Protein backbone atom coordinates (compact mmCIF):
# COMPACT_ATOMS: atom_id res chain seq x y z
CA UNK A 1 0.00 0.00 0.00
CA UNK A 2 1.26 3.48 -0.88
CA UNK A 3 1.49 5.65 2.22
CA UNK A 4 3.23 8.75 0.89
CA UNK A 5 4.13 10.46 -2.40
CA UNK A 6 6.92 12.95 -3.06
CA UNK A 7 6.95 14.84 -6.34
CA UNK A 8 9.51 17.16 -7.90
CA UNK A 9 9.04 18.82 -11.29
CA UNK A 10 6.25 16.38 -12.20
CA UNK A 11 3.92 17.88 -14.82
CA UNK A 12 2.54 21.11 -13.33
CA UNK A 13 3.78 20.33 -9.81
CA UNK A 14 7.11 21.94 -8.94
CA UNK A 15 7.15 20.37 -5.50
CA UNK A 16 4.64 18.41 -3.47
CA UNK A 17 4.38 15.86 -0.68
CA UNK A 18 1.22 13.96 0.25
CA UNK A 19 1.47 11.82 3.37
CA UNK A 20 -0.95 9.58 5.24
CA UNK A 21 -2.65 7.70 2.43
CA UNK A 22 -5.17 5.09 3.54
CA UNK A 23 -6.82 2.26 1.68
CA UNK A 24 -9.45 4.52 0.08
CA UNK A 25 -8.23 7.99 -0.87
CA UNK A 26 -10.35 10.77 -2.35
CA UNK A 27 -8.56 13.61 -4.17
CA UNK A 28 -10.57 16.83 -4.27
CA UNK A 29 -9.83 20.30 -5.60
CA UNK A 30 -10.60 22.88 -8.23
CA UNK A 31 -9.65 22.39 -11.86
CA UNK A 32 -5.87 22.50 -12.33
CA UNK A 33 -5.15 21.58 -8.71
CA UNK A 34 -3.03 18.51 -9.47
CA UNK A 35 -5.54 15.69 -9.01
CA UNK A 36 -4.92 13.99 -12.35
CA UNK A 37 -1.18 14.58 -11.96
CA UNK A 38 -1.27 12.52 -8.76
CA UNK A 39 -2.99 9.65 -10.60
CA UNK A 40 -0.39 9.92 -13.37
CA UNK A 41 2.41 9.88 -10.80
CA UNK A 42 1.14 6.60 -9.34
CA UNK A 43 0.49 5.17 -12.80
CA UNK A 44 4.17 5.86 -13.51
CA UNK A 45 5.04 2.82 -11.35
CA UNK A 46 2.63 0.44 -13.09
CA UNK A 47 3.04 -1.89 -16.05
CA UNK A 48 3.13 -0.28 -19.51
CA UNK A 49 3.51 3.12 -17.83
CA UNK A 50 5.01 4.86 -20.84
CA UNK A 51 2.33 3.61 -23.24
CA UNK A 52 -0.54 4.50 -20.88
CA UNK A 53 0.78 7.91 -19.89
CA UNK A 54 1.62 9.01 -23.42
CA UNK A 55 -1.83 7.88 -24.52
CA UNK A 56 -3.42 10.12 -21.88
CA UNK A 57 -1.27 13.16 -22.59
CA UNK A 58 0.20 15.09 -25.57
CA UNK A 59 2.40 13.05 -27.86
CA UNK A 60 5.71 14.92 -27.42
CA UNK A 61 7.08 12.19 -25.16
CA UNK A 62 8.41 12.27 -21.61
CA UNK A 63 9.25 15.97 -21.93
CA UNK A 64 5.51 16.65 -21.45
CA UNK A 65 5.74 15.27 -17.89
CA UNK A 66 8.61 17.52 -16.78
CA UNK A 67 7.93 20.90 -15.16
CA UNK A 68 8.72 23.66 -17.63
CA UNK A 69 12.34 24.77 -17.59
CA UNK A 70 13.59 21.69 -15.71
CA UNK A 71 15.70 18.84 -17.10
CA UNK A 72 13.98 16.03 -15.22
CA UNK A 73 11.28 14.97 -12.77
CA UNK A 74 11.28 12.68 -9.74
CA UNK A 75 8.42 10.78 -8.12
CA UNK A 76 8.98 8.76 -4.95
CA UNK A 77 6.32 6.41 -3.59
CA UNK A 78 6.66 5.25 0.03
CA UNK A 79 4.88 1.95 0.61
CA UNK A 80 4.43 -0.52 3.45
CA UNK A 81 6.98 -2.75 1.69
CA UNK A 82 9.63 -0.20 0.76
CA UNK A 83 10.26 2.79 -1.47
CA UNK A 84 9.86 3.00 -5.25
CA UNK A 85 11.37 5.94 -7.10
CA UNK A 86 11.02 7.00 -10.72
CA UNK A 87 13.34 9.52 -12.33
CA UNK A 88 12.03 10.92 -15.60
CA UNK A 89 14.23 12.50 -18.26
CA UNK A 90 13.32 13.61 -21.76
CA UNK A 91 14.73 10.35 -23.16
CA UNK A 92 13.07 7.94 -20.72
CA UNK A 93 12.30 6.92 -17.14
CA UNK A 94 14.25 4.76 -14.69
CA UNK A 95 12.96 2.80 -11.69
CA UNK A 96 14.71 2.19 -8.36
CA UNK A 97 13.27 0.02 -5.55
CA UNK A 98 14.51 0.28 -1.95
CA UNK A 99 13.42 -2.49 0.44
CA UNK A 100 14.68 -3.79 3.78
CA UNK A 101 13.84 -7.48 3.46
CA UNK A 102 15.30 -8.55 0.12
CA UNK A 103 14.22 -10.52 -1.88
CA UNK A 104 10.78 -11.19 -0.32
CA UNK A 105 9.74 -7.54 0.08
CA UNK A 106 11.13 -6.75 -3.36
CA UNK A 107 8.98 -9.50 -4.88
CA UNK A 108 5.85 -8.36 -3.06
CA UNK A 109 6.40 -4.70 -3.94
CA UNK A 110 6.95 -5.53 -7.59
CA UNK A 111 3.80 -7.68 -7.60
CA UNK A 112 1.78 -4.80 -6.12
CA UNK A 113 3.08 -2.27 -8.64
CA UNK A 114 2.27 -4.70 -11.45
CA UNK A 115 -1.39 -4.47 -10.39
CA UNK A 116 -1.80 -0.71 -10.79
CA UNK A 117 -4.79 -0.02 -13.02
CA UNK A 118 -6.33 3.25 -14.23
CA UNK A 119 -10.01 3.60 -15.10
CA UNK A 120 -11.07 6.78 -16.89
CA UNK A 121 -13.49 7.81 -19.65
CA UNK A 122 -11.18 6.32 -22.24
CA UNK A 123 -12.44 2.88 -21.20
CA UNK A 124 -15.71 3.61 -22.97
CA UNK A 125 -14.02 3.80 -26.39
CA UNK A 126 -11.78 0.76 -25.97
CA UNK A 127 -12.58 -2.97 -25.73
CA UNK A 128 -11.43 -3.10 -22.11
CA UNK A 129 -14.49 -4.98 -20.83
CA UNK A 130 -13.64 -7.91 -23.09
CA UNK A 131 -10.12 -7.94 -21.67
CA UNK A 132 -11.29 -7.79 -18.05
CA UNK A 133 -13.84 -10.53 -18.68
CA UNK A 134 -11.10 -12.76 -20.10
CA UNK A 135 -8.98 -12.11 -17.00
CA UNK A 136 -11.83 -13.03 -14.67
CA UNK A 137 -12.40 -16.29 -16.56
CA UNK A 138 -8.70 -17.15 -16.51
CA UNK A 139 -8.45 -17.11 -12.71
CA UNK A 140 -7.96 -20.39 -10.91
CA UNK A 141 -11.12 -19.50 -9.02
CA UNK A 142 -13.41 -17.97 -11.64
CA UNK A 143 -14.58 -14.50 -10.67
CA UNK A 144 -17.09 -13.81 -13.43
CA UNK A 145 -20.07 -14.89 -11.29
CA UNK A 146 -19.05 -12.56 -8.47
CA UNK A 147 -18.65 -9.79 -11.03
CA UNK A 148 -22.15 -10.37 -12.40
CA UNK A 149 -23.56 -10.37 -8.85
CA UNK A 150 -21.90 -7.01 -8.11
CA UNK A 151 -23.12 -5.51 -11.38
CA UNK A 152 -26.69 -6.66 -10.72
CA UNK A 153 -26.62 -5.28 -7.17
CA UNK A 154 -25.19 -1.96 -8.30
CA UNK A 155 -27.43 -1.29 -11.29
CA UNK A 156 -30.53 -3.35 -10.58
CA UNK A 157 -29.96 -5.54 -13.63
CA UNK A 158 -30.93 -9.17 -14.14
CA UNK A 159 -27.83 -10.48 -15.92
CA UNK A 160 -27.65 -14.28 -15.64
CA UNK A 161 -24.35 -14.78 -17.42
CA UNK A 162 -22.07 -13.33 -20.09
CA UNK A 163 -20.91 -15.03 -23.23
CA UNK A 164 -19.52 -14.28 -26.65
CA UNK A 165 -21.77 -14.66 -29.64
CA UNK A 166 -22.38 -13.41 -33.14
CA UNK A 167 -25.73 -11.87 -33.87
CA UNK A 168 -27.77 -13.39 -36.72
CA UNK A 169 -27.41 -11.69 -40.09
CA UNK A 170 -24.45 -9.71 -38.83
CA UNK A 171 -21.06 -9.51 -40.49
CA UNK A 172 -19.47 -8.06 -37.37
CA UNK A 173 -17.20 -10.21 -35.17
CA UNK A 174 -18.33 -11.92 -31.98
CA UNK A 175 -19.48 -9.59 -29.25
CA UNK A 176 -19.49 -9.84 -25.48
CA UNK A 177 -23.16 -10.37 -24.65
CA UNK A 178 -25.15 -10.13 -21.43
CA UNK A 179 -27.96 -12.67 -21.18
CA UNK A 180 -30.77 -11.16 -19.15
CA UNK A 181 -33.28 -13.18 -17.17
CA UNK A 182 -36.76 -12.30 -15.93
CA UNK A 183 -38.48 -10.05 -16.76
CA UNK A 184 -36.49 -9.15 -19.89
CA UNK A 185 -35.45 -12.59 -21.20
CA UNK A 186 -33.18 -11.37 -23.95
CA UNK A 187 -29.54 -11.08 -24.94
CA UNK A 188 -27.93 -7.65 -25.36
CA UNK A 189 -24.43 -6.75 -26.52
CA UNK A 190 -22.54 -5.22 -23.60
CA UNK A 191 -21.37 -2.37 -25.84
CA UNK A 192 -25.05 -1.39 -26.27
CA UNK A 193 -25.52 -0.84 -22.54
CA UNK A 194 -25.42 2.70 -21.20
CA UNK A 195 -22.09 4.46 -20.63
CA UNK A 196 -22.62 4.54 -16.87
CA UNK A 197 -23.29 0.80 -16.64
CA UNK A 198 -20.30 -0.09 -18.84
CA UNK A 199 -17.99 2.19 -16.87
CA UNK A 200 -19.24 0.69 -13.61
CA UNK A 201 -18.79 -2.83 -14.97
CA UNK A 202 -15.21 -1.96 -15.91
CA UNK A 203 -14.47 -0.56 -12.45
CA UNK A 204 -15.88 -3.62 -10.69
CA UNK A 205 -14.12 -6.07 -13.01
CA UNK A 206 -10.81 -4.28 -12.48
CA UNK A 207 -11.30 -4.41 -8.73
CA UNK A 208 -11.87 -8.15 -8.77
CA UNK A 209 -9.05 -8.89 -11.22
CA UNK A 210 -6.42 -6.85 -9.34
CA UNK A 211 -6.83 -8.28 -5.85
CA UNK A 212 -4.38 -6.52 -3.55
CA UNK A 213 -3.57 -4.00 -6.29
CA UNK A 214 -3.97 -0.25 -6.70
CA UNK A 215 -6.99 1.24 -8.49
CA UNK A 216 -6.83 4.75 -9.95
CA UNK A 217 -10.31 6.09 -10.71
CA UNK A 218 -10.64 9.41 -12.51
CA UNK A 219 -14.00 10.99 -11.69
CA UNK A 220 -15.95 7.70 -11.53
CA UNK A 221 -19.16 9.65 -10.92
CA UNK A 222 -19.22 10.56 -14.62
CA UNK A 223 -22.18 9.00 -16.48
CA UNK A 224 -23.66 7.78 -13.18
CA UNK A 225 -27.16 8.63 -12.03
CA UNK A 226 -27.20 9.75 -8.37
CA UNK A 227 -29.27 6.66 -7.50
CA UNK A 228 -26.39 4.42 -8.66
CA UNK A 229 -23.59 6.29 -6.89
CA UNK A 230 -24.15 4.82 -3.44
CA UNK A 231 -24.45 1.28 -4.78
CA UNK A 232 -21.22 1.70 -6.77
CA UNK A 233 -19.47 3.24 -3.77
CA UNK A 234 -20.62 0.38 -1.54
CA UNK A 235 -19.35 -2.22 -4.02
CA UNK A 236 -15.98 -0.46 -4.21
CA UNK A 237 -15.61 -0.15 -0.44
CA UNK A 238 -16.51 -3.83 -0.09
CA UNK A 239 -13.87 -4.77 -2.69
CA UNK A 240 -11.28 -2.70 -0.87
CA UNK A 241 -12.14 -4.28 2.46
CA UNK A 242 -12.36 -7.90 1.27
CA UNK A 243 -9.66 -7.90 -1.43
CA UNK A 244 -7.20 -5.37 0.06
CA UNK A 245 -7.38 -3.07 -2.97
CA UNK A 246 -6.04 0.44 -2.46
CA UNK A 247 -8.17 3.04 -4.21
CA UNK A 248 -7.34 6.57 -5.35
CA UNK A 249 -10.27 8.48 -6.80
CA UNK A 250 -10.51 12.05 -8.05
CA UNK A 251 -13.84 13.81 -7.98
CA UNK A 252 -15.77 17.05 -8.36
CA UNK A 253 -18.94 15.45 -7.02
CA UNK A 254 -20.34 16.09 -3.56
CA UNK A 255 -22.70 13.14 -4.11
CA UNK A 256 -19.73 10.79 -4.72
CA UNK A 257 -18.01 11.98 -1.54
CA UNK A 258 -21.20 11.48 0.44
CA UNK A 259 -21.72 8.05 -1.09
CA UNK A 260 -18.22 6.92 -0.09
CA UNK A 261 -18.70 8.26 3.44
CA UNK A 262 -22.03 6.48 3.84
CA UNK A 263 -20.74 3.21 2.35
CA UNK A 264 -17.57 3.16 4.47
CA UNK A 265 -19.59 3.86 7.62
CA UNK A 266 -22.20 1.17 6.91
CA UNK A 267 -19.49 -1.40 6.13
CA UNK A 268 -17.53 -0.43 9.29
CA UNK A 269 -14.55 0.62 7.20
CA UNK A 270 -14.53 4.37 7.86
CA UNK A 271 -11.01 4.24 9.26
CA UNK A 272 -9.77 3.30 5.78
CA UNK A 273 -11.28 6.38 4.08
CA UNK A 274 -9.49 9.72 3.82
CA UNK A 275 -10.02 12.92 1.84
CA UNK A 276 -7.18 15.00 0.41
CA UNK A 277 -7.95 18.55 -0.69
CA UNK A 278 -5.42 19.91 -3.16
CA UNK A 279 -4.47 23.39 -4.29
CA UNK A 280 -1.67 24.37 -6.67
CA UNK A 281 0.09 27.65 -6.05
CA UNK A 282 1.12 29.91 -8.99
CA UNK A 283 4.74 28.78 -8.60
CA UNK A 284 3.78 25.09 -8.77
CA UNK A 285 3.84 24.13 -5.09
CA UNK A 286 1.17 21.59 -4.13
CA UNK A 287 -0.78 22.52 -1.02
CA UNK A 288 -2.64 19.74 0.80
CA UNK A 289 -5.25 19.42 3.54
CA UNK A 290 -6.41 15.98 4.62
CA UNK A 291 -9.53 14.91 6.49
CA UNK A 292 -10.29 11.58 8.11
CA UNK A 293 -13.76 10.18 7.51
CA UNK A 294 -15.16 11.06 10.99
CA UNK A 295 -14.11 14.71 10.63
CA UNK A 296 -15.48 14.83 7.09
CA UNK A 297 -18.78 13.41 8.35
CA UNK A 298 -19.05 16.10 11.04
CA UNK A 299 -18.59 18.81 8.41
CA UNK A 300 -21.15 17.15 6.14
CA UNK A 301 -23.64 16.92 9.01
CA UNK A 302 -23.53 20.69 9.57
CA UNK A 303 -24.05 21.33 5.87
CA UNK A 304 -20.48 22.20 4.88
CA UNK A 305 -19.56 21.42 1.27
CA UNK A 306 -16.37 19.34 1.44
CA UNK A 307 -15.46 20.23 -2.14
CA UNK A 308 -14.32 23.66 -0.96
CA UNK A 309 -12.07 22.50 1.87
CA UNK A 310 -9.00 23.11 -0.34
CA UNK A 311 -9.12 26.71 0.90
CA UNK A 312 -7.49 25.45 4.11
CA UNK A 313 -4.72 23.47 2.39
CA UNK A 314 -1.18 23.80 3.77
CA UNK A 315 2.11 24.42 1.93
CA UNK A 316 4.09 21.34 0.88
CA UNK A 317 6.36 19.62 3.35
CA UNK A 318 10.03 19.44 2.56
CA UNK A 319 10.73 16.37 0.45
CA UNK A 320 13.08 13.81 1.92
NUDO-594437 format. One record per residue (C-alpha): residue number from 1; chain; x, y, z. Coordinates in steps of 0.25 Angstrom, whole numbers. Each point is the difference from the previous one (the first is absolute). Last residue first. Example, Ala and Ser with C-alpha at 12.3 -4.5 7.8 and 13.67 -1.06 7.14 Angstrom:
residues 2
NODE, 2, A, 55, -4, 29 $
NODE, 1, A, -6, -14, 2 $
end
This chain:
residues 320
NODE, 320, A, 52, 55, 8 $
NODE, 319, A, -9, 10, -6 $
NODE, 318, A, -3, 13, 8 $
NODE, 317, A, -15, 0, 3 $
NODE, 316, A, -9, 7, -9 $
NODE, 315, A, -8, 13, 4 $
NODE, 314, A, -13, -3, 7 $
NODE, 313, A, -14, -1, -5 $
NODE, 312, A, -11, 8, 6 $
NODE, 311, A, -6, 5, -12 $
NODE, 310, A, 0, -15, -5 $
NODE, 309, A, -12, -2, 8 $
NODE, 308, A, -9, 5, -11 $
NODE, 307, A, -5, -14, -5 $
NODE, 306, A, -3, -4, 15 $
NODE, 305, A, -13, 9, -1 $
NODE, 304, A, -4, 3, 15 $
NODE, 303, A, -14, -4, 3 $
NODE, 302, A, 2, -2, 15 $
NODE, 301, A, -1, -15, -2 $
NODE, 300, A, 10, 1, -11 $
NODE, 299, A, 11, 6, 9 $
NODE, 298, A, -2, -11, 10 $
NODE, 297, A, 1, -10, -11 $
NODE, 296, A, 13, 5, -5 $
NODE, 295, A, 6, 0, 15 $
NODE, 294, A, -5, -15, 1 $
NODE, 293, A, 6, -3, -14 $
NODE, 292, A, 14, 5, 2 $
NODE, 291, A, 3, 14, -6 $
NODE, 290, A, 12, 4, -8 $
NODE, 289, A, 5, 14, -4 $
NODE, 288, A, 10, 1, -11 $
NODE, 287, A, 8, 11, -7 $
NODE, 286, A, 8, -4, -13 $
NODE, 285, A, 10, 11, -3 $
NODE, 284, A, 0, 3, -15 $
NODE, 283, A, 4, 15, 1 $
NODE, 282, A, -15, 5, -2 $
NODE, 281, A, -4, -9, 12 $
NODE, 280, A, -7, -14, -3 $
NODE, 279, A, -11, -3, 10 $
NODE, 278, A, -4, -14, 4 $
NODE, 277, A, -10, -6, 10 $
NODE, 276, A, 3, -14, 5 $
NODE, 275, A, -11, -8, 5 $
NODE, 274, A, 2, -13, 8 $
NODE, 273, A, -7, -13, 1 $
NODE, 272, A, 6, -13, 7 $
NODE, 271, A, -5, 4, 14 $
NODE, 270, A, -14, 0, -6 $
NODE, 269, A, 0, -15, -2 $
NODE, 268, A, -12, -4, 8 $
NODE, 267, A, -8, -4, -12 $
NODE, 266, A, -11, 11, 3 $
NODE, 265, A, 11, 10, 2 $
NODE, 264, A, 8, -2, -12 $
NODE, 263, A, -13, 0, -9 $
NODE, 262, A, -5, 13, 6 $
NODE, 261, A, 13, 7, -1 $
NODE, 260, A, 2, -5, -14 $
NODE, 259, A, -14, 4, -4 $
NODE, 258, A, 2, 14, 6 $
NODE, 257, A, 13, 2, -8 $
NODE, 256, A, -7, -5, -13 $
NODE, 255, A, -12, 10, 3 $
NODE, 254, A, 10, 11, 2 $
NODE, 253, A, 5, -2, -14 $
NODE, 252, A, 13, 6, -5 $
NODE, 251, A, 8, -13, 1 $
NODE, 250, A, 13, -7, 0 $
NODE, 249, A, 1, -14, 5 $
NODE, 248, A, 12, -8, 6 $
NODE, 247, A, -4, -14, 4 $
NODE, 246, A, 9, -10, 7 $
NODE, 245, A, -6, -14, -2 $
NODE, 244, A, 1, -9, 12 $
NODE, 243, A, -10, -11, -6 $
NODE, 242, A, -10, 0, 11 $
NODE, 241, A, 0, 15, 5 $
NODE, 240, A, 4, 6, -13 $
NODE, 239, A, -10, -8, -8 $
NODE, 238, A, -11, 4, 11 $
NODE, 237, A, 4, 14, -2 $
NODE, 236, A, -2, -1, -15 $
NODE, 235, A, -13, -7, 1 $
NODE, 234, A, -5, 11, 10 $
NODE, 233, A, 4, 11, -9 $
NODE, 232, A, -7, -6, -12 $
NODE, 231, A, -13, -2, 8 $
NODE, 230, A, 1, 14, 5 $
NODE, 229, A, 3, 6, -14 $
NODE, 228, A, -12, -7, -7 $
NODE, 227, A, -11, 9, 5 $
NODE, 226, A, 8, 12, -3 $
NODE, 225, A, 0, -4, -15 $
NODE, 224, A, 14, -4, -5 $
NODE, 223, A, 6, 5, -13 $
NODE, 222, A, 12, 6, 8 $
NODE, 221, A, 0, -3, 14 $
NODE, 220, A, 13, -8, -2 $
NODE, 219, A, 8, 13, -1 $
NODE, 218, A, 13, -6, -3 $
NODE, 217, A, 2, -14, 7 $
NODE, 216, A, 14, -5, 3 $
NODE, 215, A, -1, -14, 6 $
NODE, 214, A, 12, -6, 7 $
NODE, 213, A, 2, -15, 2 $
NODE, 212, A, -4, -10, 11 $
NODE, 211, A, -9, -7, -9 $
NODE, 210, A, 1, 6, -14 $
NODE, 209, A, -10, -9, -8 $
NODE, 208, A, -11, 3, 10 $
NODE, 207, A, 2, 15, 0 $
NODE, 206, A, 2, 1, -15 $
NODE, 205, A, -13, -7, -2 $
NODE, 204, A, -8, 10, 9 $
NODE, 203, A, 6, 12, -7 $
NODE, 202, A, -3, -6, -14 $
NODE, 201, A, -14, -3, 4 $
NODE, 200, A, -2, 14, 6 $
NODE, 199, A, 5, 6, -13 $
NODE, 198, A, -9, -9, -8 $
NODE, 197, A, -12, 3, 8 $
NODE, 196, A, 3, 15, 0 $
NODE, 195, A, 2, 0, -16 $
NODE, 194, A, -14, -7, -2 $
NODE, 193, A, 0, -14, -5 $
NODE, 192, A, 2, -3, -15 $
NODE, 191, A, 15, -3, 2 $
NODE, 190, A, -5, -12, 9 $
NODE, 189, A, -8, -6, -12 $
NODE, 188, A, -14, -4, 5 $
NODE, 187, A, -6, -13, 1 $
NODE, 186, A, -15, -1, 4 $
NODE, 185, A, -9, -5, 11 $
NODE, 184, A, -4, 13, 5 $
NODE, 183, A, -8, -3, 13 $
NODE, 182, A, 7, -9, 3 $
NODE, 181, A, 14, -4, -5 $
NODE, 180, A, 10, 8, -8 $
NODE, 179, A, 11, -6, -8 $
NODE, 178, A, 11, 10, -1 $
NODE, 177, A, 8, 0, -13 $
NODE, 176, A, 15, 2, -3 $
NODE, 175, A, 0, 1, -15 $
NODE, 174, A, 5, -10, -11 $
NODE, 173, A, 4, 7, -13 $
NODE, 172, A, -9, 9, -8 $
NODE, 171, A, -6, -6, -13 $
NODE, 170, A, -14, -1, 7 $
NODE, 169, A, -12, -8, -5 $
NODE, 168, A, -1, -7, 13 $
NODE, 167, A, 8, 7, 12 $
NODE, 166, A, 13, -7, 2 $
NODE, 165, A, 3, -5, 14 $
NODE, 164, A, 9, 2, 12 $
NODE, 163, A, -6, -3, 14 $
NODE, 162, A, -4, 7, 13 $
NODE, 161, A, -9, -6, 10 $
NODE, 160, A, -14, 2, 7 $
NODE, 159, A, 0, 15, -1 $
NODE, 158, A, -13, 5, 7 $
NODE, 157, A, 4, 15, 2 $
NODE, 156, A, -2, 9, 13 $
NODE, 155, A, 12, 8, -3 $
NODE, 154, A, 9, -3, 12 $
NODE, 153, A, -5, -13, 4 $
NODE, 152, A, -1, -6, -14 $
NODE, 151, A, 15, 5, -3 $
NODE, 150, A, 4, -6, 14 $
NODE, 149, A, -6, -13, -3 $
NODE, 148, A, 5, 0, -15 $
NODE, 147, A, 14, 2, 6 $
NODE, 146, A, -1, -11, 10 $
NODE, 145, A, -4, -10, -11 $
NODE, 144, A, 12, 5, -9 $
NODE, 143, A, 10, -3, 11 $
NODE, 142, A, 4, -14, -4 $
NODE, 141, A, 10, -6, 11 $
NODE, 140, A, 12, -4, -8 $
NODE, 139, A, -2, 14, -7 $
NODE, 138, A, -1, -1, -15 $
NODE, 137, A, -15, 4, 0 $
NODE, 136, A, 3, 13, 7 $
NODE, 135, A, 11, 4, -9 $
NODE, 134, A, -8, -3, -12 $
NODE, 133, A, -11, 9, 5 $
NODE, 132, A, 10, 11, 3 $
NODE, 131, A, 5, -1, -15 $
NODE, 130, A, -15, 0, -5 $
NODE, 129, A, -3, 12, 9 $
NODE, 128, A, 12, 8, -5 $
NODE, 127, A, -4, 0, -15 $
NODE, 126, A, 3, 15, -1 $
NODE, 125, A, -9, 12, -2 $
NODE, 124, A, -7, -1, 14 $
NODE, 123, A, 13, -2, 7 $
NODE, 122, A, 5, 13, -4 $
NODE, 121, A, -9, 6, 10 $
NODE, 120, A, 10, -4, 11 $
NODE, 119, A, 4, -13, 8 $
NODE, 118, A, 15, -1, 3 $
NODE, 117, A, 6, -13, 5 $
NODE, 116, A, 12, -3, 9 $
NODE, 115, A, 1, -15, 1 $
NODE, 114, A, 15, -1, -4 $
NODE, 113, A, 3, 10, 11 $
NODE, 112, A, -5, -10, 11 $
NODE, 111, A, 8, -12, -6 $
NODE, 110, A, 13, 9, 0 $
NODE, 109, A, -2, 3, 14 $
NODE, 108, A, -3, -14, 4 $
NODE, 107, A, 13, -5, -8 $
NODE, 106, A, 9, 11, 7 $
NODE, 105, A, -6, -3, 13 $
NODE, 104, A, 4, -15, -1 $
NODE, 103, A, 14, 3, -7 $
NODE, 102, A, 4, 8, 8 $
NODE, 101, A, -6, 4, 14 $
NODE, 100, A, 4, 15, 1 $
NODE, 99, A, -5, 5, -13 $
NODE, 98, A, 4, 11, -10 $
NODE, 97, A, -5, -1, -14 $
NODE, 96, A, 6, 9, -11 $
NODE, 95, A, -7, 2, -14 $
NODE, 94, A, 5, 8, -12 $
NODE, 93, A, -8, 9, -10 $
NODE, 92, A, 3, 4, -14 $
NODE, 91, A, 7, 9, -10 $
NODE, 90, A, -6, 13, 6 $
NODE, 89, A, 4, -4, 14 $
NODE, 88, A, -9, -6, 11 $
NODE, 87, A, 5, -6, 13 $
NODE, 86, A, -9, -10, 6 $
NODE, 85, A, 1, -4, 15 $
NODE, 84, A, -6, -12, 7 $
NODE, 83, A, 2, -1, 15 $
NODE, 82, A, -2, -12, 9 $
NODE, 81, A, -11, -10, 4 $
NODE, 80, A, -10, 9, 7 $
NODE, 79, A, 2, 10, -12 $
NODE, 78, A, 7, 13, -2 $
NODE, 77, A, -2, 5, -14 $
NODE, 76, A, 11, 9, -6 $
NODE, 75, A, -2, 8, -12 $
NODE, 74, A, 11, 8, -7 $
NODE, 73, A, 0, 9, -12 $
NODE, 72, A, 11, 4, -10 $
NODE, 71, A, 7, 11, -7 $
NODE, 70, A, -9, 12, 5 $
NODE, 69, A, -5, 12, -7 $
NODE, 68, A, -14, -4, -1 $
NODE, 67, A, -3, -11, 10 $
NODE, 66, A, 2, -14, -6 $
NODE, 65, A, -11, -9, -5 $
NODE, 64, A, -1, 6, -14 $
NODE, 63, A, 15, -3, -2 $
NODE, 62, A, -3, -15, 2 $
NODE, 61, A, -6, 0, -15 $
NODE, 60, A, -5, 11, -9 $
NODE, 59, A, -13, -8, -1 $
NODE, 58, A, -9, 8, 9 $
NODE, 57, A, -6, -7, 12 $
NODE, 56, A, -9, -13, 2 $
NODE, 55, A, 7, -8, -10 $
NODE, 54, A, 13, 4, 4 $
NODE, 53, A, -3, -4, 14 $
NODE, 52, A, -5, -14, -4 $
NODE, 51, A, 11, -4, -9 $
NODE, 50, A, 11, 5, 10 $
NODE, 49, A, -6, -7, 12 $
NODE, 48, A, -1, -13, -7 $
NODE, 47, A, -1, -7, 14 $
NODE, 46, A, -1, 10, 12 $
NODE, 45, A, 9, 9, 7 $
NODE, 44, A, -3, 12, -9 $
NODE, 43, A, -15, -2, 3 $
NODE, 42, A, 3, 5, 14 $
NODE, 41, A, 5, 14, -6 $
NODE, 40, A, -12, 0, -10 $
NODE, 39, A, -10, -1, 11 $
NODE, 38, A, 7, 11, 7 $
NODE, 37, A, 0, 8, -13 $
NODE, 36, A, -15, -2, -1 $
NODE, 35, A, -2, 7, 13 $
NODE, 34, A, 10, 11, -2 $
NODE, 33, A, -9, 12, 3 $
NODE, 32, A, -2, 4, -14 $
NODE, 31, A, -16, 0, 2 $
NODE, 30, A, -3, 2, 14 $
NODE, 29, A, 3, -11, 11 $
NODE, 28, A, -3, -14, 5 $
NODE, 27, A, 8, -13, 0 $
NODE, 26, A, -7, -11, 8 $
NODE, 25, A, 8, -11, 6 $
NODE, 24, A, -5, -14, 3 $
NODE, 23, A, 11, -9, 7 $
NODE, 22, A, 6, 11, 7 $
NODE, 21, A, 10, 11, -4 $
NODE, 20, A, 7, 7, 11 $
NODE, 19, A, 10, 9, -8 $
NODE, 18, A, -1, 9, -12 $
NODE, 17, A, 13, 7, -4 $
NODE, 16, A, 1, 11, -11 $
NODE, 15, A, 10, 7, -8 $
NODE, 14, A, -1, 7, -14 $
NODE, 13, A, -13, -7, -3 $
NODE, 12, A, -5, 3, -14 $
NODE, 11, A, 6, -12, -6 $
NODE, 10, A, 9, -6, 10 $
NODE, 9, A, 11, 9, 4 $
NODE, 8, A, 2, -6, 13 $
NODE, 7, A, -10, -10, 7 $
NODE, 6, A, 0, -7, 13 $
NODE, 5, A, -11, -10, 2 $
NODE, 4, A, -4, -7, 14 $
NODE, 3, A, -7, -12, 5 $
NODE, 2, A, -1, -9, -13 $
NODE, 1, A, -5, -14, 4 $
end
